[in-house]
Amino acid sequence: MDQLDRKILRHLRLEGRISNSDLAAQVGLSASACHRRVGLLEARGIIRGYTAIVASAEESGIIAIVRITLEKQTEAYLNRFEDAVREHPEIEECFLMTGGADYILRASAPSAAAYEEIHKMILSRLPGVARIHSSIALRSVLDYTKPVRARRLS
């Protein structure tokens, strides 16, 4: 992967629906060369797909970053926890971690009271949870899921 591929990826991360001709102009390639490079990035699995980002409570509410520690780290405990997390759309992301916490989750809620309900009714009832530590985000500094058309990438 070279610098042109990296430029293509930066532009696609910011605006996945950009036309090939606009993308080519942004990265300084002909339309056919740009199309060929995007196709190769897809074929190599570097671009795994395209998706729609759906507005969530995060747009006007709060974002909670939640560190979860389990009672045990056995395969059975991990599997039960992960299966339960998948049942709750309020939990938007979940990562198995190294370090101090077993998992880090991201959840959005329209208000602190709504997050309290998520904490009380969902997080605290997940199987095998020994400790929950929540942090509320003050603001987003960098988010590649939101288009930033004004940002100059070249």
C-alpha positions in Angstrom: 0.0 0.0 0.0 1.5 3.3 -1.0 0.7 7.0 -0.3 -2.0 7.2 -3.0 -3.8 4.2 -1.5 -3.6 5.9 1.9 -5.1 9.1 0.4 -7.9 7.1 -1.2 -8.7 5.4 2.1 -8.7 8.8 4.1 -11.2 10.2 1.6 -13.4 7.1 1.6 -13.4 7.0 5.4 -14.7 10.6 5.5 -17.2 10.2 2.6 -17.9 6.7 1.5 -20.4 7.8 -1.1 -18.0 10.1 -3.0 -18.2 9.5 -6.7 -15.2 7.9 -8.3 -14.5 11.0 -10.5 -14.6 13.3 -7.4 -12.3 10.8 -5.5 -9.9 10.7 -8.4 -9.7 14.5 -8.6 -9.1 14.7 -4.8 -6.2 12.2 -4.9 -4.7 13.4 -8.2 -5.4 10.3 -10.4 -7.4 9.6 -13.5 -10.9 8.2 -13.0 -9.8 4.8 -14.4 -6.7 4.6 -12.3 -8.6 5.5 -9.2 -11.3 2.9 -9.9 -8.6 0.3 -10.4 -6.9 1.1 -7.1 -10.2 1.1 -5.2 -11.0 -2.3 -6.7 -7.6 -3.7 -5.7 -8.1 -2.3 -2.1 -11.5 -4.1 -2.0 -10.0 -7.4 -3.5 -7.2 -7.4 -0.9 -9.7 -7.0 1.9 -8.4 -3.6 3.0 -11.8 -2.1 2.2 -14.1 -4.6 3.7 -17.4 -2.9 2.8 -19.5 0.3 2.9 -22.1 1.1 5.5 -24.6 3.7 6.6 -24.0 5.4 9.9 -27.4 5.8 11.6 -27.9 8.7 14.0 -28.1 7.6 17.6 -28.6 9.3 21.0 -25.0 10.4 20.7 -26.2 13.2 18.3 -27.9 15.0 21.1 -27.2 13.0 24.2 -24.3 11.5 26.1 -21.8 8.8 25.3 -20.6 6.5 28.0 -17.3 4.5 27.8 -17.7 1.6 30.1 -15.0 -0.6 31.5 -16.2 -4.1 32.6 -14.3 -6.5 34.7 -15.6 -10.1 34.9 -15.6 -12.3 38.0 -13.6 -14.9 36.0 -11.9 -14.9 32.6 -12.7 -18.4 31.6 -14.0 -19.1 28.1 -17.4 -19.9 29.4 -17.6 -16.6 31.2 -16.4 -14.7 28.2 -18.9 -16.4 25.9 -21.8 -15.8 28.2 -21.0 -12.2 28.5 -20.5 -11.6 24.8 -23.7 -13.4 23.9 -25.6 -11.2 26.4 -24.0 -8.0 25.1 -25.2 -8.8 21.6 -28.8 -8.9 22.8 -28.8 -5.2 23.7 -28.7 -2.6 21.0 -28.1 0.1 23.6 -24.5 -1.2 23.7 -23.1 0.1 20.4 -19.6 -1.3 20.6 -17.8 -3.9 22.7 -14.1 -4.8 22.7 -12.3 -7.6 24.5 -9.3 -6.0 26.1 -5.9 -6.6 27.6 -5.0 -4.6 30.7 -7.1 -3.5 33.6 -10.6 -4.2 32.2 -11.8 -7.3 30.4 -14.1 -5.3 28.1 -14.7 -1.8 27.0 -18.2 -0.9 25.8 -19.6 2.2 24.2 -23.2 3.2 24.9 -25.3 6.3 24.0 -28.2 7.7 25.8 -30.3 10.8 25.4 -29.7 11.9 29.0 -27.9 11.0 32.2 -31.2 9.6 33.6 -31.5 7.4 30.5 -27.9 6.1 30.9 -28.7 5.4 34.6 -31.4 3.0 33.3 -29.0 1.3 30.9 -26.6 0.9 33.8 -29.2 -0.4 36.2 -31.3 -2.5 33.9 -28.7 -3.8 31.4 -25.0 -3.4 32.4 -25.4 -4.5 36.0 -27.4 -7.6 34.9 -24.9 -8.9 32.4 -23.6 -12.3 33.4 -20.3 -12.6 35.3 -19.8 -8.8 35.8 -17.7 -8.1 38.9 -17.1 -4.4 38.3 -18.4 -1.6 36.1 -16.6 1.7 35.6 -18.4 4.3 33.4 -16.9 7.5 32.0 -19.1 10.1 30.2 -17.5 11.8 27.2 -17.5 15.6 27.2 -17.2 16.0 23.4 -15.9 14.2 20.4 -12.5 15.3 19.2 -12.2 13.0 16.2 -14.9 10.8 14.6 -14.3 9.3 11.2 -18.0 8.2 11.0 -19.1 11.9 10.5 -18.2 13.5 7.2 -15.9 16.4 7.4 -16.1 18.1 4.1 -14.2 21.2 5.2 -11.1 19.3 6.3 -8.3 19.5 3.7 -6.8 16.0 3.2 -4.4 16.6 0.3 
